[in-house]
Amino acid sequence: AQSVTQLGSHVSVSEGALVLLRCNYSSSVPPYLFWYVQYPNQGLQLLLKYTSAATLVKGINGFEAEFKKSETSFHLTKPSAHMSDAAEYFCAVSEGTGNQFYFGTGTSLTVIP
Amino acid sequence: GAVVSQHPSRVICKSGTSVKIECRSLDFQATTMFWYRQFPKQSLMLMATSNEGSKATYEQGVEKDKFLINHASLTLSTLTVTSAHPEDSSFYICSAGSGVSNSPLHFGNGTRLTVT
């Protein structure tokens, strides 16, 4: 069975500081991993995805994530936070056929001016 | 990129009435569509999975007679909340997938349902 754990339901960073949002997964097979961002009263927008190619994945808005199999992690980072990054972030894993996704509980990112 | 259109974005209805929410994939064929419910400050809760031309698969605890899902074509799925009650008030989100295992889901912008 798949599961996704996002450590830290709330993260606050100063504008310009490093953003680190944590995601760990459990999977019995090589997973496909995704990060989504959700702004208030909107759906989810894909930030980036890992699909067994390069372990360091670059996404939109300056975000990137690194797949570490030994740590079963897929943490999301951004070198310098911007006010517009304030949102809810979800990590998701897909095991394979049928596009069945499993979401983490989400991390709310606050950027302090 | 792939676009999923969800309509309406907001709806207010009276208790006892039914509400239909549409989810359309605009530029790709969605073999599978998912319906989620999201409570404030919480993650998405999968309600059901629908494949074109077949009955939806509901998650445990979701009343299939209350939340009617139809996936009549490869570009359209609908969720009908029947005999709505105030406790059905929530944010409903659809997503669509092409069925390829490593392709991302594409999400609609959600529907805020308020039942008075």
Boltz contact constraints between the chains, C-beta under 6 A:
constraints:
  - contact:
      token1: [A, 32]
      token2: [B, 102]
      max_distance: 6.0
  - contact:
      token1: [A, 34]
      token2: [B, 104]
      max_distance: 6.0
  - contact:
      token1: [A, 42]
      token2: [B, 109]
      max_distance: 6.0
  - contact:
      token1: [A, 43]
      token2: [B, 93]
      max_distance: 6.0
  - contact:
      token1: [A, 43]
      token2: [B, 107]
      max_distance: 6.0
  - contact:
      token1: [A, 43]
      token2: [B, 108]
      max_distance: 6.0
  - contact:
      token1: [A, 43]
      token2: [B, 109]
      max_distance: 6.0
  - contact:
      token1: [A, 43]
      token2: [B, 110]
      max_distance: 6.0
  - contact:
      token1: [A, 44]
      token2: [B, 107]
      max_distance: 6.0
  - contact:
      token1: [A, 46]
      token2: [B, 104]
      max_distance: 6.0
  - contact:
      token1: [A, 49]
      token2: [B, 104]
      max_distance: 6.0
  - contact:
      token1: [A, 51]
      token2: [B, 102]
      max_distance: 6.0
  - contact:
      token1: [A, 96]
      token2: [B, 101]
      max_distance: 6.0
  - contact:
      token1: [A, 97]
      token2: [B, 101]
      max_distance: 6.0
  - contact:
      token1: [A, 99]
      token2: [B, 32]
      max_distance: 6.0
  - contact:
      token1: [A, 99]
      token2: [B, 97]
      max_distance: 6.0
  - contact:
      token1: [A, 101]
      token2: [B, 105]
      max_distance: 6.0
  - contact:
      token1: [A, 103]
      token2: [B, 43]
      max_distance: 6.0
  - contact:
      token1: [A, 103]
      token2: [B, 44]
      max_distance: 6.0
  - contact:
      token1: [A, 105]
      token2: [B, 43]
      max_distance: 6.0
  - contact:
      token1: [A, 106]
      token2: [B, 43]
      max_distance: 6.0
